[in-house]
């Protein structure tokens, strides 16, 4: 029995570090850091506004917990610019060891800072963890051999996603127990959230408020929510189950937008799930599709050539 367990552990370790096409990791790194670039640009005004809030509102969390006061606005925006430059260079594949490190650590600090003034937002947590993993892989992975690299960065990114969903599902059960399955707790949660937003003249969901009056809908919605979150470990298995879970998880976030007007941009963009996909194959298909010659022209002839 001991030999069997050792064999299973050895097999699991081999699978964890099994080689994958280097291009797959490159694409994931490019798109993920590219997403960070877009996030930094779109949230630049917000980061600036947060850096100017009164010091009395500063309640540091995470790696900023040791700080007694918030950093000056000039320091924050200098860090923002450095992070943007690092993320952009990492997305372009330029000096990835340095650029990915700068971009990922900078994003960690900025995301932590924006959560240190009042409510702690968790919409960027997954993005920051993925950036740190990709940066670590750039630092410790050896030079590629035969166009392949160890697949541990992608496996770790998938594991982080799975843990995040499972933790969310467990939190729901701890909050409501089996009563969550009836849908009443979810229904009340959606109704109260939309009512609060409506009273505060904030963005809310008319669909969620309307459906709150239809009791039978919420039981199935609550059950499906738990199935997606607690069933996330199936995504660690290769094959159709993985793809089915990714599709279900993405649809789940669409449902959250429709019912509560709460967005998780990283997940909704699909970038959060790239590690689960054979993205290099998708790239090849897109290349073949968009490199086809115009209809009616032979593929092996130039525009001025004759077929005779």
N, C-alpha and C positions, 0 to 999 in steps of 0.2 A: 504493500500500500504506500509506504514511504517513497519507494522508487517511482510509483505512478504519479504521486503528487509532485515529485521533483521534475519528472518528465513534463508534466503539465505547465509547471512554472517556467521551465526552459522554453517550451513551445510558445508560451505567452510572451516571453521576453523577446524571442526571435521575431514574432509577429509585430511587436511594438516597434522594433528597430528595423523591420524589413524595408529594403530599399524601394523607393518610388522614383518616378521620373523627375529629374531635377527641374524640368520645365513646370511641373505641377506646383512645386514650392515657389518658384519664381513668380508664377501668375498670382498665387495667393498673396505673396508678399507685395507685389505691385498693386493689386486691387485693394488690399487692406490698408496699406499706407496711403494709397490714392484717396480712399474714403476719408482717412484722417485729415488729409490736405483739404478736402471739401468741407469737412466739419470745422476745421480751424478757421477757414475763410468765412463760412456762414455764421459762425459764433463769435467772430472777432469783436463785434459791438457788444455782445453780451459779456464777454470776458473783460472788456474795458469797463463796462458799467459795474460789474461785480468788484473790480479792483478799486473802484471809487466809493464803495459803500463805507459807512462809518465803522471805525474799528470796534465799537461796542457790539456790533452784530457778528463779529468774527468768532466762530466756534470751531476751531480746527479739528479735523478728523484725519484718520489714516496717517500717512507719512508726515503731515503738517501738524500733527498733534503737539510736538514739542514747542512750536512757535507760540510766543506770548502775544504777538500782534501781527496783523496781516502785512505782507510785503508791499512796498510802495508800488503805485500804478506803473511807474516807469520800469521797474524791475519785472513786473508781471508781463507787460507788453514786449519787453526785450526777450523774455523767455518764450512768449508766443511766437515772435519772429524767428527765433532760433529753432523752435520746434517745427514750425512750418517749413523752414529750409531743410531740416533733417528729414522730415517725412517726405517732402517732395523728392529729395535725392534718393531716399530709400525706394520710393515708388519707381524711380527711373533706373534703379539698379546701380547707382553711383556710390562707390565706397560703402557698401552695405554694412560692414562691421561698425563703422563710425556713425553713418547717417541713421541707420535703424536704431542704434543705441540712443542717440540724441533725440530722435523723433518719438520713441516709445517712452523714455523717461520724462521727456517734456510733456507728453500727453497725460502721463500719470499725475504729474504735479498740477497741471492746469485743471484736469477733471476733479482732482481732490480739492483744489482751491474753490472751484465753483460750487462744491458741495459743503463748503465750510462756512457758508453764510445762510443759515436757516436750514431748509429741508435738504436732506441727503438724497440726491437723484442717483438712480442706479441704471439709467439708460446707457451710460458710457462704460460701465464696468467691464462688460464683455469685450468691447473694442480694445480697451487698454490692456487687458490680459492677453488678447491675441497679438497685439503689437509687441508686448514684452517677450512672448514666446518666439515670435519671428526674429526679434532682435537677438535673443539668446542663441537661436539656431545659426545665425550669421556669425556669431562669435566662436561657437564651439564645434561646428561641423567641419570636418576635413574637406579638402578640395574634392569635387565630384569625380567619381571614377566611372567611366563608361556612360556618362549622362545620367547617373542616378545618385541619389542621396538617401540617407537614413530617413525613414518616414516618421520618426518620433515627434517632430514639431507638429505635423498635421494630426497625429493621433492625440497629442496633448491638447491641441486646440479643440478637437472633437470632444475629448473628455471634459474639458472646462464647460463647453456648451451643455453637455448632458447633465453635469452636476448642477448647473444653474437652474435647469428646468426641474430636476428632481427636488431640489431645495424649495423651489416655489410651490411644488405640489405638496410636499410635506408640511410647509407653512400653512397651506389652506386647511389641511386635515387637523393640524394643531389648533388652528383658529376656530374651526367649526365642527371638527369631528365628522362623524358620519352624516350629520345634518346637512353638510355641504352637498351631499348627493341629491337631496330633495330639490335643490335649486333655489330655495327661499333665501338663503344667505346671499347668494350671488345676485339674485333679483333685488334685494334690499340695498346691497352694496352699489349696484349700478344706478338704482333710483336716487339714492342719497348723493352719490358723486355728481350725477347730472344736475340735480336740484341745486346743490351748492354752487356749481359752475354757473348755472342760470342766474342765481341770485347775485353772484359776483360779476355778472356780465362777462364771463369767461367763455372760451370755446367749449361747447357741449355737444352731446349727440341727441338730436331729435329722435332718431330711431331707438336709442336705448330708453329714453323716457317713454316713448309710445309702447314699446314692448314690455315695459315694467307692469303694464296693466294686463298682460296676458300670462297667466301663471304657468300654464302647461309647457311653455317654451323653455323655461329655465332649468328644469330637471335634466333634459338631454344635454343642454349647453354645459352645465356643471360637470356632468359625467365625462363628456368629451374633453373638457379642459383638463381633468385629472388624468385621463388616458394619455393625452399628449405629454403632460409634464412627468408623470410617474413612469410612463412607458418610454421615456427618452433613451434608456440604455439600449434599446433595440437598434438605435442608430449606430452603435459601435460594431454591429455585425454588417459585413459587406453584403451588397445585393439589393434586392427590391425593397426589403423592409426598411433599409436605411433611406432610400429615396422616398418611400411612402411617409416615413416620419418627418423628413425635411419638408415635404409638401404640406403635411398636416400642421407642423409648427409654424410655417409661414402663414398658412390660412388662419391659424389661431390668432396671430398678431393683426391680421386684417380684421378679424372679428372684434378684437379689442378696440380698434379704431372706430369701427362702425357703432359699437355699443357704448363706448365710454370716451371717445375722442382722445384717447391716450396713444401716443405713437412711440414705438421703439424703432427709430430709423435704421439702425444697424441691421436689425433682423428683417425689417420690411424691405430693405434694399437687396436682401439676399446675400450680401457679403459675409454675414455672420456664419453662413452655412457652406462657404466655398471649400473648406477642408474636407467636407463629406463627399465631394464630387471629384470625378476624374476631369478636372478642368482643362487639362491639355487636350483631351479628346474633343471637348466642346469647342476649344479654340480651333482645332484642325477642321472640324465640321464647318465652322463659320468661315474659315479661310477658303475652303472648297466651294462653299455656297456663293460667296461674294467675289470669287475670282473666276467664275464661269464666264466664258465668252458670250457676247450678245447673241440672242436667238437668231439662227439662220447663218451664223458665221462658223466655219470649221475651226475647231480648237487649235489646230496645228498650222494655221495659215495667218499671215499678217494681213492687215486691212487691204494692202495693194496687191496681194499675191493672187495668182490664178489657180484654180483647182485642176487645170488641164495638165 
